[in-house]
Amino acid sequence: MKYFNLVLFAAIMLSTAAVHGQTLPSHDDSEEIACKEAHAKMRSFFMPNRSNPLTENYDLKYYRFEWQIDPALYCIRGKASPYFEVLENGFAEINFDFTTMLNIGSIEYHGLKIEGIKSGTYGLIVP
């Protein structure tokens, strides 16, 4: 009778976990990896917010990237289209973090080609 009660108790616990969408914990590597990933995400959430004073007059909403990648040539070609909202009157330029290791073929604004100005090692100013 004790064996039957133990089996019945185990069956009830397993069915309750299944009904509530829960699973019994397992002690495999995937659980440890999930815990480490959650911890890393939590750490990055509490990192201090850094702001660049050159980007405070606009709100960057998102980028749209269109890439053509050729690993055989170690080459990436494509377009990067930033979408942003101007926050101040008299907005005259947008600043980007940009490495000098990349080449710019052209810069267009509403279909018109304009010149960008490289500033320092990691700056690109587009009037």
Secondary structure, DSSP 4 states (H G I P E B T S, - for coil): -HHHHHHHHHHHHHHHHHHTT------SHHHHHHHHHHHHHHHHHTSPPP--GGGTTEEEEEEEEEEEEETTTTEEEEEEEEEEEE-STT---EEEE--TTS----EEETTEEE--EEETTTEEEE-
